[in-house]
Amino acid sequence: MSKRMFLFIATRETPGPRTLMMFFWLLTFAILVNVANAETNLLVNGNFETTTYSDWYCMGPCSLAPSDDARQGQHSVQVTGRTAIWNGLAQAVSFSSGERYKITAYVKLLNTANNAAYQTVGLMEKCTVAGNSVYTRIGQTPLIQPGDWYQIGGVRRIADGSSNCKIYVQTDAPADYLVDDASVTHIPTSAWAEWSEAAEDRIDQIRKADINIQ
Ligand SMILES: [Ca+2]
């Protein structure tokens, strides 16, 4: 996907700052997926194959139940009974402040709320910083329709001084959904530094390249 996006950018648009920033983050995600894949998943039962949920819980009102509709393996988890956008599947994660993590999950909507054709689904982080609850959107995916699996999430640097962190899945209206194949993986500082240098060189090459404007 990132390669196709790169070709589109290179042939269709003058690479202004916004385009370059979009490319920068696409490249970040694509490369860091490979880096982080070698790391341990910090989530417990991220594939929901264990159908009793000792580590997963509901942020606010909701119900969790096993589903045989799986993206990977035999089971996913079904999340129903939500009454607000922030209600949903959650798990506490032992992040290290200042470190970067790839945080992703696959979501399938079972319906939409408020008669909407689509929903925006977000992967959220809640941490305590200086005694206050801080809510951060790790990533959100718009225009999700019921019936298909979508990957949500992103790459996140945990703020200094963070503690008591958890992640949770929300939608822009309280629809029912499935989740499978969720993971949180640490991105080593050395890998991030190597990637940053390579990306800056690559972006500089693109900036200087001939652009075919249509
Ligand atoms: Ca599974």
Residues whose N, C-alpha, C, O or C-beta is under 5 A from the ligand:
A	BS01	CA	N47 F48 E49 A70 Q72 G73 Q74 H75 S76 D180
